[in-house]
Amino acid sequence: MSHLHFADSLSRLGTESAFTVLARAQALAAQGQDIINLGIGQPDFQTPEHIVEAGIKALRDGHHGYTPANGIPALREAVAADLHARHGAEVNPDNVVVVPGGKPTMFFAVLMFGEPGAEIMYPDPGFPIYESVIRYSGATPVPIALREENGFAFDAETVLAQITPKTRLIIINSPANPTGGVTPRAEVDKFVAGLADHPHVAVLSDEIYSRMLYDGREHVSLLQYPEIRDRLILLDGWSKTYAMTGWRLGYAVWPDAAVGHATRLCINDHSCVNAASQYAGLAALTGPQDAVDEMMRHFDTRRRLIVKALNSLPGLRCTDPGGAFYAFPNIEGTGMTSAQAQDRFLDEAGVATVAGTSFGRHGEGYLRFSYANSAENIETAIERIRALL
């Protein structure tokens, strides 16, 4: 019998409940149940063919070795060019660090600023990994409550009012997971203006859904504010935009003061991102974008469909999500808690969703539906839930 002594910090690590729900849904499916999965947050499309071919070509061309820890130079240059084209912001490729997905940037940013006695703010309801790694670092997590009446945009005054001398980092996410909320420019302007009074606070802007907006909404990147560039960490990547979740490829733009630390964390953690994925990412940024536009047309059609359908269900109401591929309906009218609704929808209706409480305590009374599934499956899922309700 072993008597292993694990570090206390491990008890503070959370998990990502969408994966737990996915495992349960797959187990039920394996038993022969017909399950429609509206739980997991990944595009249901294949990676566009020219991107796949670039990855294959890289392997055939012998790109089998280590790359620079911060990413191959051509890829970092392409990222800088893409950010300039999309946001009008000047980015030095030397400030770009390519990492395996979105999470390493979150982890590294939190580890850089988080320690006992420090405070880090994060969105709630928000991506569960933010709070998890803040707790792991020993810092105190301070939730930014996101409200349905604001379309789940963050409220600048609320955020600024929560800053204390202990605040080291503020994490914001727009367009947002799990709500689909998009923060309008006026609110971002107010937030940035208010930060002038708090020069000790860094900002991690998670813009992984920056190309997923609807109804003509604009994405307001924090890169567009020169006055905070010396303390802004921008997170973006390929996973959602190009349906490349399994390629494990993301990037961040780090301020001068932090980019050396980020690169050193890469060297200590994973050495570098695999070479073939980086060549695929290069093809994604520099090649045709019509596959992205096509995916977005499908997502928009499904978004309209699911929001209308959810609003037609007894006891549910759903605000119009401005971005990403999630709907976040209020289910209080059903008399169920989020966890009860999640379990009953899966066990009794065969529809996988994720309880709002998986994304923070302010998610109680909500469920996350991912509409990264076919219109036909979405319609069937809604009718099954209607029958249950």
HELIX and SHEET records of a PDB file:
HELIX    1   1 ASP A    8  ARG A   12  5                                   5    
HELIX    2   2 SER A   17  ALA A   30  1                                  14    
HELIX    3   3 GLU A   49  ARG A   60  1                                  12    
HELIX    4   4 PRO A   73  HIS A   87  1                                  15    
HELIX    5   5 PRO A   93  ASN A   95  5                                   3    
HELIX    6   6 LYS A  103  PHE A  113  1                                  11    
HELIX    7   7 PRO A  128  SER A  137  1                                  10    
HELIX    8   8 GLU A  148  ASN A  150  5                                   3    
HELIX    9   9 ALA A  156  ALA A  161  1                                   6    
HELIX   10  10 ARG A  185  LEU A  195  1                                  11    
HELIX   11  11 LEU A  222  GLN A  224  5                                   3    
HELIX   12  12 PRO A  226  ARG A  231  5                                   6    
HELIX   13  13 THR A  245  TRP A  247  5                                   3    
HELIX   14  14 ASP A  256  ASP A  269  1                                  14    
HELIX   15  15 ALA A  275  THR A  286  1                                  12    
HELIX   16  16 ASP A  290  ASN A  311  1                                  22    
HELIX   17  17 GLU A  332  THR A  334  5                                   3    
HELIX   18  18 SER A  338  ALA A  349  1                                  12    
HELIX   19  19 GLY A  356  PHE A  359  5                                   4    
HELIX   20  20 ARG A  361  GLY A  363  5                                   3    
HELIX   21  21 ALA A  375  LEU A  388  1                                  14    
SHEET    1   A 2 ILE A  36  ASN A  37  0                                        
SHEET    2   A 2 VAL A 351  ALA A 352  1                                        
SHEET    1   B 7 VAL A  96  VAL A  99  0                                        
SHEET    2   B 7 GLY A 250  VAL A 253 -1                                        
SHEET    3   B 7 LEU A 232  GLY A 237 -1                                        
SHEET    4   B 7 ALA A 202  ASP A 206  1                                        
SHEET    5   B 7 THR A 167  ASN A 173  1                                        
SHEET    6   B 7 GLU A 119  ASP A 124  1                                        
SHEET    7   B 7 THR A 140  ALA A 145  1                                        
SHEET    1   C 3 TYR A 326  ALA A 327  0                                        
SHEET    2   C 3 LEU A 367  SER A 370 -1                                        
SHEET    3   C 3 VAL A 354  ALA A 355 -1                                        
END                                                                             
